[in-house]
Amino acid sequence: IDATVVQLAGEVSFSGVQPAYELVRKLSEKLGANYQYLSVPASAPTQEIAQILVETTNLRDSLKRAGQCDVAVLGIGALGSGSTDAFLKIANASAEELREAREAGVVGQISSLLFTADGQEADHALNTRLFSVSLDQIRTIPEVSLVALGPEKALAVGGALNGSLGTSLIVDVPLAEKLLEAPN
């Protein structure tokens, strides 16, 4: 198969979640495809350090190439639960940043980035130091499958759908039932 599996966000690793580079490698092996890592952590300690890394390394080109993929499979996280909270802890999100995220209307996370109920990238300090393709880049990918499990993610999934961040949705039954309960 003439394909390349590409990592769309920086790397983070914590208990119970397989590292992205491992998923990229395993999928490329199953497909008989090439693979490309995004060799950078998921976050920088500050916005200034993030800018320096983007400007002085090949990161800008890597993110641009990643945003030009044809198919993406992206998990949706919910602010205040599970892996999103674990990720924010690893990204050293302060209590103040988390409070500001809630006040800014953040409901979820996709490809590391925090987004609001209307599916827009949150204007938030945390997003300025995360390494990922942008939500605008995600919207240009022809096929984006969004994956989420658990009814606690209903608001985040609704936000992703409101923002046209995916072309297909894969959820478990409890989340599907919760989504169907929501007013249109």
PESULVEN-V25656 format. One record per residue. PHI is phi in degrees with one decimal (NA if undefined). OMEGA is omega in whole degrees, 0 to 359 (NA if undefined). D_CENTER is the distance of its C-alpha to the mean C-alpha in Angstrom with 2 decimals. Layout:
# PESULVEN-V25656
<<PHI OMEGA D_CENTER> <PHI OMEGA D_CENTER>>
This chain:
# PESULVEN-V25656
<<NA 179 26.29> <-90.7 183 25.46> <-149.2 175 21.70> <-132.2 176 19.17> <-89.7 188 16.02> <-123.2 175 13.51> <-79.2 186 10.66> <-100.0 180 7.95> <-142.7 179 6.75> <-60.5 188 9.43> <-88.6 172 11.03> <-143.9 181 11.41> <-138.1 175 13.95> <-152.9 185 15.52> <-53.4 176 17.98> <89.0 180 17.17> <-125.5 180 13.92> <-73.2 179 14.54> <-60.0 182 13.32> <-58.1 182 11.14> <-60.6 178 14.27> <-69.9 177 16.33> <-63.0 179 14.45> <-61.0 181 14.66> <-63.8 181 18.30> <-63.4 180 19.28> <-64.5 180 18.00> <-64.0 177 19.73> <-63.2 180 22.84> <-63.5 181 22.99> <-85.7 187 22.76> <69.5 185 25.08> <-109.9 172 22.69> <-81.3 176 21.88> <-142.7 180 18.67> <-141.2 178 17.05> <-85.8 168 15.09> <-103.0 190 13.27> <-79.7 180 15.79> <-158.6 175 14.54> <-66.3 181 13.36> <-66.8 183 9.96> <-145.3 173 12.11> <-107.1 180 15.64> <-64.2 180 18.27> <-142.5 176 18.97> <-62.4 181 18.14> <-62.4 178 21.28> <-65.6 177 20.35> <-59.3 180 17.00> <-62.8 179 19.16> <-61.1 180 21.74> <-62.8 180 19.47> <-66.1 185 18.14> <-79.7 187 21.76> <-111.2 179 23.61> <-128.0 178 21.74> <-84.6 184 20.52> <-60.1 180 16.90> <-58.0 179 17.26> <-66.3 179 18.59> <-62.6 179 15.99> <-66.4 178 13.12> <-64.1 179 15.52> <-61.9 181 16.28> <-60.9 180 12.75> <-72.2 180 12.41> <-101.7 181 15.72> <-73.0 182 14.94> <-96.7 183 16.58> <-138.9 176 14.47> <-135.5 173 10.84> <-121.0 187 9.90> <-127.9 175 6.46> <-81.9 177 6.58> <-110.8 176 6.81> <-110.3 180 7.88> <-112.1 176 10.88> <-61.6 179 12.24> <93.9 179 15.31> <-149.2 168 14.72> <41.8 187 14.08> <-66.4 178 11.31> <-65.1 177 9.63> <-64.1 178 13.14> <-63.3 178 13.60> <-61.2 182 10.64> <-63.6 176 12.10> <-66.6 179 15.44> <-65.1 178 14.74> <-77.1 179 13.43> <58.8 176 16.83> <-68.4 180 15.98> <-79.7 176 19.48> <-58.6 178 21.00> <-63.8 179 21.64> <-63.3 179 18.04> <-66.0 177 17.05> <-62.7 179 20.08> <-63.5 179 19.25> <-62.2 178 15.73> <-62.2 180 17.61> <-64.7 179 20.28> <-79.4 178 17.98> <85.9 179 16.95> <-64.7 177 13.37> <-118.1 185 12.73> <-158.5 182 9.12> <-140.2 175 5.56> <-142.1 183 2.72> <49.3 181 1.27> <77.5 187 3.62> <-79.9 178 5.30> <-85.0 180 7.86> <-135.6 185 9.55> <-99.4 183 13.07> <-62.6 177 15.10> <-93.5 175 15.82> <77.5 179 12.29> <-99.5 177 12.72> <-62.0 183 10.84> <-67.2 173 12.66> <-80.2 189 15.50> <-142.2 182 15.03> <-55.0 180 16.03> <-58.8 182 13.00> <-63.6 181 10.88> <-76.7 180 13.84> <-120.1 176 13.52> <-100.4 181 9.92> <-103.3 183 9.71> <-166.5 167 7.29> <-63.9 181 8.42> <-79.8 175 9.10> <-64.5 176 8.76> <-63.3 176 12.37> <-64.8 180 11.85> <-58.9 181 9.67> <-64.0 180 12.69> <-90.0 179 15.06> <-73.5 186 13.98> <-57.6 182 16.85> <-131.2 179 15.40> <-124.7 176 11.93> <-94.6 178 12.14> <-97.3 184 10.05> <-125.1 177 10.87> <-153.2 178 11.73> <-131.6 174 14.80> <103.2 183 17.03> <-63.9 178 18.65> <-66.5 180 17.13> <-97.0 184 13.92> <-57.4 181 16.14> <-64.4 179 15.58> <-66.2 178 11.78> <-63.4 177 12.30> <-58.9 177 15.11> <-63.2 179 13.22> <-62.3 178 10.76> <-68.5 177 14.09> <-58.8 181 15.92> <-90.2 180 13.73> <53.0 182 14.23> <-89.5 180 10.65> <-146.6 176 12.00> <-108.6 175 15.42> <-147.6 185 15.66> <-133.7 178 14.72> <-121.4 181 15.35> <-137.2 175 16.24> <-87.2 184 19.01> <-61.3 180 22.30> <-58.6 178 21.99> <-70.3 178 18.81> <-59.4 179 20.51> <-63.4 179 23.60> <-64.9 179 21.90> <-65.0 180 20.32> <-70.8 177 23.82> <-72.8 185 25.40> <-67.2 176 23.54> <-66.8 181 25.70> <-75.3 NA 24.91>>
